[in-house]
């Protein structure tokens, strides 16, 4: 769908706080996605695993969820699957965005995040976690998070692959305490 920035802002007003669809906007294009229940389950589980890790490691982390991150100057907006600010306060631009990929999107979500200045984007696709760290105006794929340098990514991935459940979260917590 093609919209200029003012038409996009009008769309947001009409939509209100509804999050039944997630959006990516890079003027003049607007893309809407309707997440499946499987998608919602895995993105929520990744968030809960990260929150468990942060709790066990005494890292202050504020969930900003599916917050619409936007910049009129850059004519860009996006709604992540999950997002977080590191520290004790939320800001308009999260430090971390998490994306779960089930289907191919038309618009380049990493480009949108880079325009907005999101420091890291984690992408879960095909049972793998890809960590993208913003360097300048582009993301570079890394094996380790710069936001969370002590996070054991291999262990984290192992638990994301487990069936999301309270028991799996307890097992992850116990594993973190053992190390």
N, C-alpha and C positions, 0 to 999 in steps of 0.2 A: 504494500500500500504506500502511496506517495503522499507526504504531507510536509508543508513547511513548518517551522518551529511554532508559530502562533496557532496553527491548526492542531499541532501535537499537544500543546498546552491545553487547548480547549477539549481535546479528547481525554486528557487526564482528569480534567474537572468533571466531565460527564461520567467517567468511569467511577470516580470516587475512590473509596478504599478497597474496592473489590480486587482480590488477587486470584480470580479464577483463571486468568491468563497472565503469562509473564511476557514482558515486552523487551525489545531492543529497538532503539531508534537512533539512526544516523542519517541526518537530513539528506535527502528527502524521504528516506525509506523507514517504514514502521513494520516490524515483524511481531506477530503475536503467536505465542505457543501455549498450548493447553496441556499441562503435565498429567501423566497417567498416575494411577495409584502406586504402581511399582516405582516410578520415578520419585514420587513424594516420600515413599518409605525409605529409599536408599539415601536421599539427600538429608532427611531428618536424622538417620542413623549416623551418617558421617559427622553431622553437627554434634550429635550427642557424644560420639567418640572423642571429638576434639575437645568438647567441654569437660569430659571426664579426664582427659590428659591434662588440661589446663588446671583443673581442680587439684589433681594429684601433684602437680609440679608448682603450685602456687603462682600461676601465671594469671594476671588479671585479663579477662576477656569479656567483652560486651557483645552480645548477639544483636545484630541489626537486621536479621532475618532477610526478608525479600524487599527491603527498602528500595524505593526507586531512586537510583543515583543518577543525577542529571546535571548538565552544564549548558546553560543557554549560550555561553560564549563558544563552546565547541559543538553546539547543536547535536548533542548526544545524550542518550539516556539508556539505562539498562536496569533490569530487575534480576539480581542473582538468585540462584536457588537457595543459598544461605550466605550470610556475610557476617563479619566480625570486625570489631575494633580492638586493638591491643591496648590495654590500659584500663582505667576505671571509668572512662566516659565515652559515649558514642559521639561520632562526628558525621557530617553529611556524606563523606566519602569513607567507606570502610577500608581497613588495611588488607583484609582478605575477603575474596569472593570464592564461593565454591559452586561449581557447575557439574551437573550430572548429565551426560550426553547419551540420549537414546536414539535420536535421529539427527540427520544433518540439517543445520540451520542455513538459511540463505546469507544472513549478515554475519560478519566476522566479530564474534563476541569479544575475543581478545583485543581487537582493535578498539572496540568501544571502551573496554576497561582501561586500556592504555591512555586513551584520550581523557578519561576521567581521573587518572592518577591512582588507581587501585594498586597497591604495592605488590600483592601476590594474588594469583588466580590458580586454584586447584581444580583440575578437571578429572572427573572419574569417568572413564570410558573403557569398555571392554575389559572390565575387572582390573584396571590399572589406574593408579593415581599419578597424574602428571602435574608437577609443581612448576609454575611459571612465575618468574621473578621479574619485576619491572626494572629495566636498565635503560635510562634515557626515556625514549618514547616507544620502546619495544620490549617484549617479553623474551626472556631466555629460559629454556627448559633446564631445570636443575634437579639433582637427586636429593637435595636437602632444602628445607624451608629456611629462609633467612629470618623470617619472623619468629620461628620456633626451632632454633638450631639444635636443641637437645631432643626433638621429637624423633623417635625411631620410626622412620617411614615404612620400612619393611614390616615391622610389627603392626603398625597402623593399617597398612594394606591388608595384611592377613586377617585382621578383625573386621574390616569392611566387607571382605568376602564371606564372612560367616553370616548365617541367617540373622537378620536384625531381631534382637530380643533383649529383654532385661537381663537374662542369664549371660548372654554374650558380653553385655556391658560390664557386668560384675566380674566376668573372667578377665576382661581387659584391665579393669581396675586392679585386680589381684596380680596380674602380670606386671603392671607398672610398679606396684609396691614391692614386688620381688626383685626388681632391678634398681 
